[in-house]
Amino acid sequence: MPQDYSAEFYYENNTLLFAFVYKGQEEYRFYMSPNDETKCIRYIGSDGNTQDFEAPVSSAGLGQGVGNLCEAGYMEPYWLGKK
């Protein structure tokens, strides 16, 4: 997990829908699949380019490694005993 990045997670019914990862002006946005919160359906990189995926993909391969932070987002409800 990149230690110098911050992340904010947004949930609905304890399911991760969106992750916002940033460090200064560098920002990444991950829109997660409502059917599988471990998969990304839309990604907006720090360059502002948007990628929409026909088939959901693992977020870990996106965003120069910061996509790994999404794992913390979908594991958080488990750690807090909400799932």
N, C-alpha and C positions, 0 to 999 in steps of 0.2 A: 504494500500500500504506500503510495507516495506520501511521505510525512509532511511535505511543505504545502500540500493542497488542503483546502477546506471543502466540505461537501454538505449539501442540504438535501433532505429527502422528503418527498411528498407522497402520502398514502391515501388510499380509500379502502375502508374495511380491512385495515392492517396489511394491505397489499401495495407494494411499491409501484407507483405509476410514473414518477419523474425523479431524476437525480440531477442536481446542479452542482458541478465541481468547478472550483476556481482557485486561482492564485493571482492576486493583483488584478491586472486587466485581462489575464488569460482565463477564458471561460469555456466550459463544455456542458452540453445539455444532452441528457439521455432520457428518451421517452420509452418506458418499458411496456411490454405486451401485457394486456389485462388478462390474458390466458396463461402466461408464463412469465412471472416477474423476473426471471433470470435472463430473459432475452430482450433485446432492444429492437424497437420497431422504427424509431427515428433518432437520428443523431445530428447535433449541430456542433461542429468543431470550433476551435478558437479562431479560425479564419472566417467564420460566419457561414460557411457552406453547410447546407442541409442535405442529409442522406436519408431517404425513406427506403425501407427494406420491404420487399414483397414477402419474404419469409423472415421471421424474426431471427436475429443473430446474437451471439454472445457479446455482451458489452465489454468483456475483458480485452478483446482485440482492437478496441476503438480508443481514440483519444490519447495516444502516446503513453499508454499504461494507466491513465487515470480512470479508465473504465473499470478497473479492479475495485474502485471504491463503491461501485454499485452493489457488490457482494455484501458489503457492510449494511447497505440500505435494505436489502431483502432479508438479511439475517436478523436485523434489529428487533422485529416483532417476536422472533423466537427467543432472543436473549432476554427480552422484557417479559416473557411468558404470556404474550398476547396471541400466540398461535399454538 
